[in-house]
Amino acid sequence: MREMTLLKVSESGQVYDVELPNLKVTRDQGGGYFVHGRGHFEFFQELDAAERKRRQLELESGFGGRFP
């Protein structure tokens, strides 16, 4: 049996990979930014807030792999 990647779709229709091994901040086509990867999928209006959240999550969990 093959594992499937968990994908999420924003309101604008942009597709995000939630299972990335590292956290990533991506600008959404509809505006704003998503922090995604390692099981996370969170929206932020501003880039600074998204980057702060990404750094916080990386520090809390270490710098590699998905949350257990």
Backbone torsions as a table, in degrees:
resi	resn	phi	psi	omega
1	MET	NA	136.6	-177.6
2	ARG	-99.4	134.1	176.7
3	GLU	-75.5	144.3	178.7
4	MET	-105.2	144.3	177.8
5	THR	-74.0	136.8	177.4
6	LEU	-82.7	118.6	178.6
7	LEU	-114.6	146.6	174.7
8	LYS	-124.9	149.5	-179.6
9	VAL	-118.6	129.4	178.7
10	SER	-79.3	171.8	178.9
11	GLU	-60.2	-27.6	-179.9
12	SER	-79.9	-9.8	-179.9
13	GLY	97.9	-0.5	178.4
14	GLN	-74.5	139.5	-176.0
15	VAL	-102.3	135.9	-178.9
16	TYR	-124.1	138.7	175.7
17	ASP	-87.4	113.7	-177.6
18	VAL	-84.2	-15.9	-176.1
19	GLU	-97.3	14.1	176.9
20	LEU	-55.5	145.6	-179.6
21	PRO	-70.0	-21.0	178.4
22	ASN	-124.3	154.9	176.9
23	LEU	-74.6	145.5	-177.9
24	LYS	-140.9	146.0	173.1
25	VAL	-108.5	125.4	-178.3
26	THR	-129.2	134.5	176.2
27	ARG	-73.2	132.1	179.3
28	ASP	-86.2	146.2	179.4
29	GLN	-60.6	-27.8	-179.7
30	GLY	-88.7	2.2	-177.6
31	GLY	103.5	153.7	-178.3
32	GLY	84.4	-174.2	-174.2
33	TYR	-138.9	145.9	175.0
34	PHE	-114.2	135.7	167.5
35	VAL	-95.8	122.8	-177.8
36	HIS	-144.3	157.8	-176.9
37	GLY	118.4	157.9	-179.2
38	ARG	51.7	33.9	177.6
39	GLY	87.1	1.9	-178.8
40	HIS	-100.0	149.3	175.9
41	PHE	-157.5	92.1	-175.9
42	GLU	-128.7	138.9	-179.4
43	PHE	-98.7	142.5	175.5
44	PHE	-138.6	142.4	177.5
45	GLN	-71.8	-37.4	-173.3
46	GLU	-112.3	144.3	179.3
47	LEU	-61.3	-42.0	-179.0
48	ASP	-58.5	-43.1	179.9
49	ALA	-65.7	-39.9	179.0
50	ALA	-65.3	-43.0	179.5
51	GLU	-66.2	-39.0	177.0
52	ARG	-61.1	-43.1	179.3
53	LYS	-64.7	-42.4	178.5
54	ARG	-59.8	-46.5	179.5
55	ARG	-64.3	-40.7	178.7
56	GLN	-60.4	-47.5	-179.7
57	LEU	-63.9	-38.8	178.5
58	GLU	-64.5	-42.1	-179.7
59	LEU	-68.1	-36.7	-179.6
60	GLU	-69.1	-32.1	-172.7
61	SER	-111.7	-2.4	-171.1
62	GLY	89.6	179.7	-171.4
63	PHE	-108.1	29.1	176.8
64	GLY	-163.5	147.6	175.1
65	GLY	81.4	165.9	-178.8
66	ARG	-83.7	153.2	174.1
67	PHE	-58.7	142.8	178.8
68	PRO	-67.7	NA	NA
